[in-house]
Amino acid sequence: MEFSLTTRPTAQVLKPTSTAPWAIEIVNKFGDFAKFMAKFSVDTQRYCATNMERAVALQLPSFGRIIATYGEANIAAIIKLFIKEAIIRMGEDRDLDPYDLQFIAEGICQNDRIRILRFTTVFGFFHHLKCGEFDIYGHLTPRKVLEVMRKWAENAKQAEERLAAKYEDIHRAEEQERHRAEAIPWSEYARRHGIEEPDIITYIQNRCREANERRERIRGIGTALEGTISAFAELFAAIRSAKTPSGFQKPP
């Protein structure tokens, strides 16, 4: 059976399927599905495979978010096209059952290990496949393809995480440098805020001393109030035990 290299989804599934903010951002960046499919054709696989670092640096969306945005049926159509083209380029047995082809595409779209990867990383897998980096020559079966891709996904995830950690360190250093560049000397800050202390250490010490003094004053007021209340209590007890002005004892 000869495979055609054209796979077009039906018009009914061309619209984005998610309205989440990140999905809207994806559509704004890559266009609707027809534009996305045209932009990431078979010819871009090599570029995707050799630019993982750039994809991580640009924080491109995950494969799972691309599926959620454009729909699993649409993305599975792209994956089927990639598989067909890979079979042709590898010169392997082309008589792959359409059901098996659909099963492989859906298995890739539904695998959580694959969905968390950058979508360009997933597309790049098929370039590595055509370059013979995986030992799956001979008649291709869903089990062979999916097993190899699951193992590859684990290594790809580790590579993405290393690159993400690298760029996180770079961004952190850039942020610290930006804060240093925007910082002003204490003398200027004090002038703007009417602070008299010559340095920040003296400023902190004075504020701490003032806070302690306030606590001591509050503690003193509390002690005085306790004494006043105690005196009133004693006076009230004395009045209750005293005789009335008529000379008779107060009734019980």
Phi, psi and chi 1 to 4 in degrees:
 res  aa     phi    psi   chi1   chi2   chi3   chi4
   1 MET       -  127.0 -179.7  175.4   69.4      -
   2 GLU   -90.1  130.1 -168.2   70.3   22.5      -
   3 PHE   -89.3  139.4  -77.0  135.5      -      -
   4 SER   -89.8  148.2  169.3      -      -      -
   5 LEU   -94.8   21.5  -65.8 -175.5      -      -
   6 THR  -122.2  123.4   58.9      -      -      -
   7 THR  -134.3  112.1  -59.7      -      -      -
   8 ARG  -117.5  122.7  -63.6 -174.4   59.1   82.1
   9 PRO   -69.3  162.4   24.5  -31.5      -      -
  10 THR   -70.7  159.9   60.8      -      -      -
  11 ALA   -64.6  -24.6      -      -      -      -
  12 GLN   -67.9  -19.0  -73.2   79.3    5.5      -
  13 VAL  -113.5   19.7  -66.0      -      -      -
  14 LEU   -83.2  -17.5  -72.2  175.8      -      -
  15 LYS   -80.9  148.5  -65.5 -178.3  178.8 -180.0
  16 PRO   -58.8  146.9  -23.1   32.7      -      -
  17 THR  -104.6  -13.1   60.8      -      -      -
  18 SER  -117.6  144.8  175.7      -      -      -
  19 THR  -111.8   13.6   57.5      -      -      -
  20 ALA   -63.4  152.3      -      -      -      -
  21 PRO   -54.7  -41.2  -26.5   34.9      -      -
  22 TRP   -69.1  -29.9   46.4  -97.9      -      -
  23 ALA   -69.7  -40.3      -      -      -      -
  24 ILE   -62.9  -39.2  -64.7  173.3      -      -
  25 GLU   -63.5  -39.8 -176.9  178.7  -10.8      -
  26 ILE   -62.2  -44.6  -71.2  173.2      -      -
  27 VAL   -64.9  -40.0  174.1      -      -      -
  28 ASN   -63.4  -32.8  -69.6  -22.1      -      -
  29 LYS   -81.3  -43.4 -175.7  177.9 -179.0   65.0
  30 PHE  -109.7   -8.4  -59.2  112.0      -      -
  31 GLY    87.2 -175.8      -      -      -      -
  32 ASP   -70.1 -179.2   60.5   15.0      -      -
  33 PHE   -63.2  -37.6  178.4   69.7      -      -
  34 ALA   -59.9  -41.9      -      -      -      -
  35 LYS   -70.7  -38.5  -67.4  179.2 -179.9  178.0
  36 PHE   -61.7  -44.7  177.7   83.7      -      -
  37 MET   -63.9  -38.7 -172.8  175.9 -177.2      -
  38 ALA   -68.9  -35.3      -      -      -      -
  39 LYS   -73.2  -37.6 -177.9  174.4  -65.4 -174.7
  40 PHE  -111.4   68.6  -67.8   97.4      -      -
  41 SER   -86.1 -176.6   62.9      -      -      -
  42 VAL   -56.4  -35.5  168.8      -      -      -
  43 ASP   -66.0  -17.4  -64.2  -25.7      -      -
  44 THR   -90.7   -3.0   63.7      -      -      -
  45 GLN   -59.6  -42.7  -68.7  175.3    8.1      -
  46 ARG   -62.7  -42.5 -178.8  177.9 -179.9  -83.0
  47 TYR   -64.0  -41.9 -177.5   82.4      -      -
  48 CYS   -62.6  -40.6  -67.9      -      -      -
  49 ALA   -68.0  -30.3      -      -      -      -
  50 THR  -101.9    6.7   56.7      -      -      -
  51 ASN  -131.8   40.4  -75.5  -84.5      -      -
  52 MET   -61.0  -40.9  177.5 -172.6  -72.0      -
  53 GLU   -62.1  -40.7 -176.7  167.4   -6.5      -
  54 ARG   -65.6  -38.6 -179.6  172.4  173.6   78.8
  55 ALA   -63.8  -40.5      -      -      -      -
  56 VAL   -68.2  -42.5  172.6      -      -      -
  57 ALA   -62.1  -37.4      -      -      -      -
  58 LEU   -83.6   -3.8  -66.3  175.7      -      -
  59 GLN    53.9   49.1  -63.0 -177.0  -23.8      -
  60 LEU   -63.8  151.6  -66.7 -176.7      -      -
  61 PRO   -66.6  159.2   21.4  -32.5      -      -
  62 SER   -74.3  163.2   67.3      -      -      -
  63 PHE   -61.1  -38.1 -173.8   55.1      -      -
  64 GLY   -62.3  -38.9      -      -      -      -
  65 ARG   -72.4  -33.1  -73.5 -163.5  167.4 -174.7
  66 ILE   -63.8  -40.7  -69.2  -65.6      -      -
  67 ILE   -63.8  -44.5  -67.9  172.0      -      -
  68 ALA   -65.1  -30.2      -      -      -      -
  69 THR   -78.3  -49.0  -60.2      -      -      -
  70 TYR   -99.9   -9.9  -65.1  114.4      -      -
  71 GLY    97.6  140.0      -      -      -      -
  72 GLU   -63.2  -37.4 -177.4  178.0  -46.4      -
  73 ALA   -62.2  -40.3      -      -      -      -
  74 ASN   -66.4  -48.7  -71.6  -24.8      -      -
  75 ILE   -68.3  -35.1  -58.6  -55.2      -      -
  76 ALA   -61.9  -32.9      -      -      -      -
  77 ALA   -63.9  -39.6      -      -      -      -
  78 ILE   -64.8  -45.1  -67.7 -179.1      -      -
  79 ILE   -62.1  -40.5  -61.5  -57.9      -      -
  80 LYS   -61.3  -41.3  -74.5 -165.4  -67.2 -175.7
  81 LEU   -61.6  -43.0  174.4   62.4      -      -
  82 PHE   -63.4  -41.3  -72.7  176.3      -      -
  83 ILE   -65.8  -44.5  -63.6  171.0      -      -
  84 LYS   -57.3  -47.9  -71.6 -179.8  179.3 -178.4
  85 GLU   -65.1  -37.6 -163.8  -93.2  -14.1      -
  86 ALA   -63.9  -41.2      -      -      -      -
  87 ILE   -61.2  -43.2  -66.9  173.2      -      -
  88 ILE   -64.7  -45.6  -66.7  173.4      -      -
  89 ARG   -67.4  -31.7  -61.1  -57.1  177.6 -161.6
  90 MET   -79.0  -13.6  -67.1  165.4   62.6      -
  91 GLY    70.4   24.8      -      -      -      -
  92 GLU   -89.1 -178.5  -59.4  -57.7  -34.1      -
  93 ASP   -59.8  118.1 -176.2   -1.9      -      -
  94 ARG   -87.3   -4.2  -59.0 -175.7 -175.5 -173.2
  95 ASP   -84.5   64.4 -167.8   16.0      -      -
  96 LEU   -93.6  124.4 -173.3   62.7      -      -
  97 ASP   -58.5  135.7 -173.5  -86.3      -      -
  98 PRO   -56.3  -33.8  -25.4   34.2      -      -
  99 TYR   -64.6  -43.6  174.0   81.6      -      -
 100 ASP   -63.2  -40.4  -71.4  -17.5      -      -
 101 LEU   -60.7  -45.4 -174.5   63.1      -      -
 102 GLN   -64.5  -39.1 -177.6   69.1   26.8      -
 103 PHE   -63.6  -42.2 -175.0   85.1      -      -
 104 ILE   -64.0  -46.8  -66.4  172.2      -      -
 105 ALA   -61.3  -44.5      -      -      -      -
 106 GLU   -68.5  -36.8  -68.4  177.9   -6.5      -
 107 GLY   -62.1  -39.4      -      -      -      -
 108 ILE   -66.5  -43.6  -69.0  171.8      -      -
 109 CYS   -67.8  -26.8  -70.3      -      -      -
 110 GLN   -99.6   -2.7  -64.1  169.5    7.5      -
 111 ASN   -83.2  122.1 -172.3  -74.5      -      -
 112 ASP   -64.4  -33.1  -70.6  -22.3      -      -
 113 ARG   -64.8  -31.2  -63.0 -179.2 -174.0  177.6
 114 ILE   -85.6  -36.1  -60.7  171.8      -      -
 115 ARG   -64.1  -27.7  -70.4  170.9   66.1   93.1
 116 ILE   -81.4   -9.7   60.4  176.0      -      -
 117 LEU   -77.3  157.8  -62.4  172.1      -      -
 118 ARG   -59.4  141.6  -49.4  -79.8  176.1 -178.4
 119 PHE   -62.9  -31.4   78.6   92.0      -      -
 120 THR   -68.8  -31.1   48.6      -      -      -
 121 THR   -64.0  -42.4  -59.6      -      -      -
 122 VAL   -64.7  -44.2  177.7      -      -      -
 123 PHE   -63.3  -34.7  -70.8  177.5      -      -
 124 GLY   -68.0  -21.4      -      -      -      -
 125 PHE   -55.4  -38.5  163.7   82.3      -      -
 126 PHE   -71.0  -24.8  -63.8   95.1      -      -
 127 HIS   -68.5  -45.1  172.8   74.0      -      -
 128 HIS   -61.6  -37.1  -64.7  -57.7      -      -
 129 LEU   -61.0  -45.6  178.8   63.8      -      -
 130 LYS   -69.5  -24.6  -70.1 -177.7  -68.9 -172.3
 131 CYS   -82.2    0.7  -69.4      -      -      -
 132 GLY    78.5   26.3      -      -      -      -
 133 GLU   -80.5   -7.3  -64.2 -173.1   19.1      -
 134 PHE  -124.7  140.4  -51.0  108.8      -      -
 135 ASP   -85.3   74.7 -173.2   18.8      -      -
 136 ILE  -132.8   35.1   54.9  172.7      -      -
 137 TYR   -71.5  161.6  -69.1  109.8      -      -
 138 GLY    99.1 -163.7      -      -      -      -
 139 HIS   -66.6  122.3 -177.6   68.5      -      -
 140 LEU   -79.1  136.4  -65.0 -179.4      -      -
 141 THR  -128.7  158.4   63.9      -      -      -
 142 PRO   -54.8  -41.0  -28.4   36.5      -      -
 143 ARG   -62.5  -43.6  178.8  178.5  177.9  179.6
 144 LYS   -61.6  -49.6  -75.8 -176.9  179.3  179.8
 145 VAL   -64.7  -47.5  176.1      -      -      -
 146 LEU   -69.6  -35.3  -66.6  174.6      -      -
 147 GLU   -66.3  -45.2 -176.9  176.7   -5.1      -
 148 VAL   -63.2  -40.6  165.5      -      -      -
 149 MET   -70.4  -34.5 -163.2  166.1 -170.1      -
 150 ARG   -63.8  -44.1  -79.2 -166.2  -63.7  -93.0
 151 LYS   -65.7  -42.5  -67.0  178.6  179.8  178.4
 152 TRP   -61.8  -38.3  163.5   85.6      -      -
 153 ALA   -61.8  -36.2      -      -      -      -
 154 GLU   -62.8  -45.9  -66.2  178.2    1.4      -
 155 ASN   -67.5  -38.6  -65.6  -30.4      -      -
 156 ALA   -64.6  -38.5      -      -      -      -
 157 LYS   -63.8  -42.8 -178.1   57.0  179.1  175.4
 158 GLN   -61.4  -40.7  -67.3  175.0    4.5      -
 159 ALA   -64.6  -41.7      -      -      -      -
 160 GLU   -64.6  -39.9  -75.0 -168.6  -10.6      -
 161 GLU   -65.9  -38.2  -71.4  176.1  -14.9      -
 162 ARG   -63.5  -43.1  -73.2 -167.3  -63.0  -91.2
 163 LEU   -67.2  -38.4  -69.9  170.1      -      -
 164 ALA   -64.1  -40.3      -      -      -      -
 165 ALA   -64.7  -39.0      -      -      -      -
 166 LYS   -60.7  -47.9  168.6 -173.5  171.9 -178.9
 167 TYR   -74.2  -25.5  -80.3   97.0      -      -
 168 GLU   -66.1  -40.6 -176.0  177.3  -12.1      -
 169 ASP   -63.3  -40.6  -67.7  -20.3      -      -
 170 ILE   -64.2  -45.3  -67.6  174.5      -      -
 171 HIS   -64.1  -37.6  -67.6  156.5      -      -
 172 ARG   -65.5  -43.0 -173.0 -178.3  -60.1  110.1
 173 ALA   -64.1  -40.1      -      -      -      -
 174 GLU   -64.1  -38.6  -68.8  174.7  -13.4      -
 175 GLU   -66.7  -41.6 -174.5   69.3   11.6      -
 176 GLN   -63.8  -40.3  -67.9  173.6   -9.8      -
 177 GLU   -65.1  -37.7 -177.1   60.8   29.6      -
 178 ARG   -65.1  -40.9 -175.3  180.0   65.5   81.6
 179 HIS   -63.9  -40.2  -75.7  -54.4      -      -
 180 ARG   -64.0  -38.9  -77.9 -165.6  -66.8  -91.8
 181 ALA   -67.5  -32.5      -      -      -      -
 182 GLU   -88.1   -9.3  -65.9  175.8   -6.1      -
 183 ALA   -69.1  150.7      -      -      -      -
 184 ILE  -120.1  153.1   60.3  174.5      -      -
 185 PRO   -65.6  158.3   22.1  -32.2      -      -
 186 TRP   -60.0  -38.8  171.1 -103.2      -      -
 187 SER   -58.9  -39.5   58.2      -      -      -
 188 GLU   -72.3  -41.4  177.3   61.9   19.3      -
 189 TYR   -61.7  -44.2  178.8   85.4      -      -
 190 ALA   -63.4  -40.1      -      -      -      -
 191 ARG   -62.5  -42.7 -176.4 -172.2   66.7   78.4
 192 ARG   -65.7  -32.3  -65.0 -178.8 -177.0 -179.4
 193 HIS  -106.3    9.3  -64.3  -86.3      -      -
 194 GLY    65.8   35.7      -      -      -      -
 195 ILE   -94.4  133.8  -61.6  173.6      -      -
 196 GLU   -92.3  -23.6  -62.3  179.6   -6.7      -
 197 GLU   -61.1  140.6  -75.5   80.6   -0.3      -
 198 PRO   -75.2  -19.3   28.4  -35.9      -      -
 199 ASP  -150.2  166.1   55.0   69.2      -      -
 200 ILE   -69.2  -30.9 -170.0  170.6      -      -
 201 ILE   -65.6  -45.2  -65.2  177.2      -      -
 202 THR   -62.3  -39.3  -55.7      -      -      -
 203 TYR   -60.7  -46.0  174.0   80.3      -      -
 204 ILE   -65.9  -42.1  -66.0  173.9      -      -
 205 GLN   -60.7  -43.1  -70.4  174.3  -19.2      -
 206 ASN   -65.7  -40.8  -72.0  -14.7      -      -
 207 ARG   -66.0  -38.2  -60.3  -65.6   83.4   75.7
 208 CYS   -64.4  -42.8  -69.6      -      -      -
 209 ARG   -61.5  -42.8  176.1  176.8   53.3   77.5
 210 GLU   -64.5  -38.0  -68.0  171.0   -2.8      -
 211 ALA   -65.1  -40.6      -      -      -      -
 212 ASN   -64.4  -40.4  -70.4  -27.0      -      -
 213 GLU   -64.0  -39.5  -69.6  174.4   -8.1      -
 214 ARG   -64.3  -41.1  -76.0 -165.7  -63.6  -89.0
 215 ARG   -63.3  -38.8  -77.4 -165.5  -68.3  -89.4
 216 GLU   -66.2  -39.2  -71.1  -61.1  -35.5      -
 217 ARG   -65.4  -42.5  -74.4 -163.1  -62.7  -89.6
 218 ILE   -63.3  -40.8  -67.0  171.3      -      -
 219 ARG   -63.2  -39.7 -171.6  178.1  -65.7  111.3
 220 GLY   -65.5  -41.4      -      -      -      -
 221 ILE   -62.3  -40.6  -67.0  172.1      -      -
 222 GLY   -63.2  -41.4      -      -      -      -
 223 THR   -63.5  -42.5  -57.4      -      -      -
 224 ALA   -63.0  -42.1      -      -      -      -
 225 LEU   -63.4  -39.7  -74.6  174.0      -      -
 226 GLU   -61.0  -41.7  -70.9  177.0   -0.8      -
 227 GLY   -64.3  -41.3      -      -      -      -
 228 THR   -64.0  -44.8  -58.0      -      -      -
 229 ILE   -62.2  -39.6  -66.8  171.4      -      -
 230 SER   -65.1  -40.5  177.4      -      -      -
 231 ALA   -64.9  -43.4      -      -      -      -
 232 PHE   -62.3  -37.2  -87.5  110.7      -      -
 233 ALA   -65.1  -41.8      -      -      -      -
 234 GLU   -65.0  -42.0  -67.0  176.3   -0.7      -
 235 LEU   -63.5  -42.4  177.4   60.9      -      -
 236 PHE   -63.9  -39.0 -177.6   71.8      -      -
 237 ALA   -65.7  -38.0      -      -      -      -
 238 ALA   -67.1  -40.8      -      -      -      -
 239 ILE   -63.4  -41.9  -68.8  173.2      -      -
 240 ARG   -64.1  -31.7  -73.9  178.0   60.1   86.2
 241 SER   -88.6   -7.0   62.5      -      -      -
 242 ALA   -80.2  164.0      -      -      -      -
 243 LYS   -78.1  157.8  -67.9 -178.6  177.8 -179.6
 244 THR   -78.3  161.1   62.2      -      -      -
 245 PRO   -60.6  -24.1  -25.8   35.1      -      -
 246 SER   -79.3   -1.8   61.4      -      -      -
 247 GLY    91.2   -5.1      -      -      -      -
 248 PHE   -96.0  151.1  -67.2   97.5      -      -
 249 GLN   -70.2  147.7  -69.0  -71.6  -22.8      -
 250 LYS   -63.7  137.7  -65.8  173.1   58.4  178.7
 251 PRO   -62.5  149.4   24.2  -34.1      -      -
 252 PRO   -65.5      -   25.8  -34.1      -      -
